[in-house]
């Protein structure tokens, strides 16, 4: 590993879309293409100063005019010359101040490695219970006045209220979701992409967090 890069348990990338490849036996394998982007350590959290040990990682590069002055100062203090707008923390038991400003390595995510991928799901807007929770709905006949509505949501006099988490119409999607135990098919650092078997949460050009699988 290069001395200018650091190995961490996770890295951020951009979902570029889906395609398919063929393995050695000719079998069709659906894969998600992840664009590799720079991940730079922008702050080192210490036990003495912050109460815990972790690395703050900056990613999501933008033009300088789109970055706020406080963020510019924070990046300058860390010795980072690129303009990033997103930050995340990775807990680590062993930390070093020397890693400040270094880039996160992706060599830990070689082919055949199992990972957990976290992303923000596609937003579906306001949806009813049939689309949102797969309710069966009512009769489709013309005489029926119960087609796609929720039905009764109440209770009797005791407790006389609607319970929390009741499945009702509302905002569908746009939530943070994690898919576990996905396998990396290919890592190409030269061309800047990674292939993960199967689908991952999120829309195209959305950020995803790729971490080593906890259950493998």
PLY file of the C-alpha trace (Angstrom):
ply
format ascii 1.0
element vertex 216
property float x
property float y
property float z
element edge 215
property int vertex1
property int vertex2
end_header
0.00 0.00 0.00
1.14 3.50 -0.79
2.28 5.59 2.16
-0.11 8.31 1.05
-3.16 6.06 1.52
-4.84 4.56 4.58
-6.86 1.36 4.94
-10.25 1.81 6.61
-13.24 -0.47 7.12
-15.43 1.46 4.67
-15.28 3.77 1.67
-17.74 6.00 -0.20
-18.50 5.74 -3.92
-21.08 6.83 -6.47
-23.67 4.48 -7.94
-23.23 4.72 -11.71
-25.95 2.24 -12.69
-26.38 -1.45 -13.44
-25.16 -3.77 -16.19
-24.26 -7.42 -16.60
-21.13 -9.43 -17.13
-20.43 -13.06 -17.98
-18.31 -15.27 -15.74
-15.85 -17.94 -16.87
-18.65 -20.48 -17.31
-20.69 -18.08 -19.46
-23.26 -17.39 -16.76
-24.98 -13.99 -16.80
-24.16 -11.99 -13.64
-26.07 -8.76 -12.89
-23.78 -6.16 -11.33
-23.94 -2.61 -10.01
-21.22 -0.24 -11.19
-19.72 1.89 -8.43
-17.62 4.88 -9.45
-14.59 5.25 -7.19
-14.19 8.78 -5.83
-11.54 10.39 -3.58
-12.06 9.79 0.15
-9.71 11.95 2.24
-9.20 11.97 6.02
-10.17 15.49 7.09
-10.03 15.10 10.87
-8.66 12.69 13.47
-10.89 12.25 16.53
-8.89 11.51 19.67
-9.89 10.14 23.05
-8.44 13.12 24.88
-10.15 15.81 22.82
-13.33 14.17 21.54
-13.93 11.30 23.95
-13.62 8.61 21.28
-11.29 7.60 18.45
-12.35 7.89 14.83
-11.43 9.25 11.43
-13.54 11.89 9.71
-13.57 11.30 5.96
-14.42 13.96 3.36
-15.87 13.09 -0.04
-18.16 14.54 -2.72
-15.93 17.01 -4.57
-17.47 20.22 -5.92
-16.39 23.50 -7.43
-14.86 25.98 -5.00
-17.69 28.52 -5.37
-20.17 25.88 -4.14
-18.29 25.23 -0.88
-18.96 27.34 2.22
-16.18 29.30 3.91
-16.21 27.27 7.17
-15.84 24.04 5.20
-12.97 25.53 3.22
-11.23 26.44 6.46
-11.79 22.96 7.86
-10.28 21.34 4.75
-7.36 23.78 4.71
-6.57 22.96 8.33
-6.37 19.29 7.38
-4.09 20.04 4.43
-6.69 18.98 1.86
-6.46 20.93 -1.40
-9.66 19.54 -2.96
-13.11 20.97 -2.23
-15.39 18.42 -0.54
-18.90 18.96 0.76
-19.77 15.69 2.51
-18.28 14.21 5.65
-18.60 10.90 7.51
-16.92 9.24 10.46
-15.37 5.78 10.69
-14.61 4.53 14.17
-11.14 3.10 14.64
-9.34 1.67 17.64
-5.91 2.65 16.37
-5.51 6.15 14.97
-2.60 8.35 13.97
-2.36 12.09 13.47
0.02 11.39 10.59
-2.90 10.10 8.51
-4.53 13.55 8.41
-4.96 14.61 4.78
-4.25 11.14 3.38
-6.55 9.37 0.95
-8.49 6.23 1.88
-7.33 3.12 0.04
-9.67 0.70 -1.76
-7.28 -2.25 -1.88
-9.15 -3.87 1.03
-12.17 -4.28 -1.28
-10.71 -6.72 -3.78
-12.75 -9.18 -5.86
-14.63 -11.88 -3.91
-14.85 -9.65 -0.83
-18.25 -9.49 0.89
-19.52 -6.02 1.75
-22.51 -4.20 3.23
-23.74 -1.36 1.01
-25.69 1.58 2.45
-27.52 4.17 0.37
-30.59 6.41 0.25
-33.47 4.67 -1.52
-35.34 6.27 -4.39
-38.06 8.67 -3.29
-41.57 7.71 -4.47
-43.43 10.72 -3.15
-46.77 10.41 -1.32
-48.18 6.91 -1.70
-51.24 5.01 -0.50
-51.25 1.83 1.53
-51.61 -0.49 -1.48
-48.44 0.80 -3.09
-46.57 1.54 0.13
-47.35 -1.61 2.14
-48.88 -3.99 -0.43
-52.39 -3.90 1.09
-54.88 -5.99 -0.89
-57.55 -3.28 -1.16
-61.31 -3.72 -1.38
-63.68 -5.08 -4.04
-63.40 -3.64 -7.52
-67.15 -3.71 -8.21
-69.01 -0.48 -8.94
-71.27 -0.82 -5.93
-68.36 -0.96 -3.53
-67.21 2.23 -1.89
-64.03 0.66 -0.52
-61.38 0.27 -3.24
-57.90 1.52 -2.31
-58.40 3.20 1.05
-56.85 2.21 4.37
-59.88 0.86 6.21
-60.41 1.15 9.94
-57.41 2.45 11.88
-59.04 2.92 15.28
-59.63 0.82 18.35
-62.40 0.46 20.93
-62.96 2.85 23.82
-59.87 1.42 25.49
-57.22 2.53 24.58
-59.20 4.85 22.32
-56.30 5.92 20.16
-54.34 4.97 17.07
-51.13 3.10 17.85
-47.78 4.43 16.71
-46.23 2.90 13.56
-49.69 2.23 12.10
-49.36 1.52 8.40
-50.97 4.50 6.68
-50.50 6.60 3.51
-47.42 8.79 3.52
-43.99 9.56 2.11
-42.59 6.45 0.45
-38.89 5.83 -0.10
-36.04 8.30 0.48
-34.75 6.31 3.47
-31.33 5.04 4.44
-31.15 1.32 3.71
-28.37 -1.26 3.95
-28.07 -4.43 1.89
-25.79 -6.97 3.53
-23.41 -9.62 2.23
-23.04 -8.46 -1.36
-19.99 -9.76 -3.21
-17.51 -7.62 -5.10
-16.95 -9.06 -8.57
-14.23 -6.71 -9.79
-12.13 -3.80 -8.54
-10.41 -1.68 -11.18
-8.55 1.20 -9.55
-6.89 2.28 -12.81
-10.21 2.98 -14.53
-11.89 3.98 -11.29
-14.78 1.56 -10.88
-15.99 -1.37 -8.79
-18.51 -4.06 -9.74
-20.80 -5.44 -7.03
-23.00 -8.46 -7.65
-26.71 -7.62 -7.48
-28.46 -4.33 -6.81
-27.72 -1.69 -4.18
-29.99 0.99 -2.66
-30.21 4.41 -4.26
-30.57 6.10 -7.61
-27.94 6.81 -10.24
-25.27 9.31 -9.20
-26.17 8.79 -5.54
-23.54 8.24 -2.86
-23.20 4.77 -1.34
-21.19 3.54 1.63
-19.32 0.29 1.05
-18.20 -1.42 4.26
-16.78 -4.82 5.07
-19.57 -7.29 5.80
-20.31 -7.70 9.52
-21.86 -11.14 9.17
-19.15 -12.81 7.07
0 1
1 2
2 3
3 4
4 5
5 6
6 7
7 8
8 9
9 10
10 11
11 12
12 13
13 14
14 15
15 16
16 17
17 18
18 19
19 20
20 21
21 22
22 23
23 24
24 25
25 26
26 27
27 28
28 29
29 30
30 31
31 32
32 33
33 34
34 35
35 36
36 37
37 38
38 39
39 40
40 41
41 42
42 43
43 44
44 45
45 46
46 47
47 48
48 49
49 50
50 51
51 52
52 53
53 54
54 55
55 56
56 57
57 58
58 59
59 60
60 61
61 62
62 63
63 64
64 65
65 66
66 67
67 68
68 69
69 70
70 71
71 72
72 73
73 74
74 75
75 76
76 77
77 78
78 79
79 80
80 81
81 82
82 83
83 84
84 85
85 86
86 87
87 88
88 89
89 90
90 91
91 92
92 93
93 94
94 95
95 96
96 97
97 98
98 99
99 100
100 101
101 102
102 103
103 104
104 105
105 106
106 107
107 108
108 109
109 110
110 111
111 112
112 113
113 114
114 115
115 116
116 117
117 118
118 119
119 120
120 121
121 122
122 123
123 124
124 125
125 126
126 127
127 128
128 129
129 130
130 131
131 132
132 133
133 134
134 135
135 136
136 137
137 138
138 139
139 140
140 141
141 142
142 143
143 144
144 145
145 146
146 147
147 148
148 149
149 150
150 151
151 152
152 153
153 154
154 155
155 156
156 157
157 158
158 159
159 160
160 161
161 162
162 163
163 164
164 165
165 166
166 167
167 168
168 169
169 170
170 171
171 172
172 173
173 174
174 175
175 176
176 177
177 178
178 179
179 180
180 181
181 182
182 183
183 184
184 185
185 186
186 187
187 188
188 189
189 190
190 191
191 192
192 193
193 194
194 195
195 196
196 197
197 198
198 199
199 200
200 201
201 202
202 203
203 204
204 205
205 206
206 207
207 208
208 209
209 210
210 211
211 212
212 213
213 214
214 215
